[in-house]
Amino acid sequence: MARPSKIRTAKAAGLTAVALLLTSCVHNAPQDALKPKGTVSRELNNLFWPVFWIAVGVFVLVGGLILIAIIKFRERSEDEAPVQVHGNTRLELTWTLIPFLLLAGIAIPTVKTVFDINRIPKDGMVVEATGHRWWWQFSYPDQHFSTANELHIPTGQKIVIHLTSVDVIHNFWPPELAGKLYAIPGRTNRMVIEADQPATYYGQCAEYCGTSHANMRFRVIAQTPNDFETWVAQQRQGPATVDPTLADALAGQQLFGQTGCAGCHTVQGISAGIVGPDLTHLQSRSVFAGSIFAMNPNNLRAWLRNPPAEKPGADMPNLHLTEDQITKLIAYLETLK
Ligand code: CUA
């Protein structure tokens, strides 16, 4: 019968094979860093593959030599001591020189890539990305407005992200467009992203930052320069005035001031809270609450009933609103196009 350790090894090898097989079956992985969709991620990818294949070569060589040593020089009889070897200068020089040359060779493109991707263009459009527990704020300082969870950028342009945090350390990572960078309180880090094609790219906070770390997602929405300008013009406008025939929406607007929403949220010209996302154009976004819920009345209702139940640890408290108050607030939020 096979020994327990052999069974364990066989099981581990089997599981590894299944895991590798499943990994290779994954299609439509929206956060695949190996499928670059922009200049910066492509540069990183162009560095990754040669280094990966060199590592594969080293693995095969070293693994092969170990196998040869194990099989060819295994113990054959119990009482015969093997030939004792003390040092082999030529061999030692070889296994020192080869890794040295490999690492020196890899260092050249690595250092070049590090400098290339960290070169901040002076005329690049600036977006300030600020990490909050647990959502991302995106401000456009030149265009004077702020949004949340969805970062709009024009395609074919280098965008300079000024990255910081208001509470703990977060990490900004849109895998298809760029590498990761820390968002650190009291400090501004800068990174460049650029997208080739109009599309929505998924991103994620990549540094454990508390209970809802996994709920701190975002989307980069790359648009043609024309579509982007249209979006900017729309975001720069104040909120639409509430149609006076919409009684619920008007009542909701009152509640927005009375129940405490206004203390934390900005609606341009109406409130100036800075704790939560700017809601001036809430309905222009497709997701809310750290990009985890689709923007629709049902999700907004569940959220307003009890935010921390929907996103554990959320700063927004349970305001113990009645269903009627929630209906009115949603009617108001629906006007924030
Ligand atoms: Cu923010 Cu993890």
Boltz pocket constraint, residues with backbone or C-beta under 6 A from the ligand:
constraints:
  - pocket:
      binder: B
      contacts: [[A, 131], [A, 132], [A, 169], [A, 170], [A, 171], [A, 205], [A, 206], [A, 207], [A, 208], [A, 209], [A, 210], [A, 212], [A, 213], [A, 214], [A, 216]]
      max_distance: 6.0
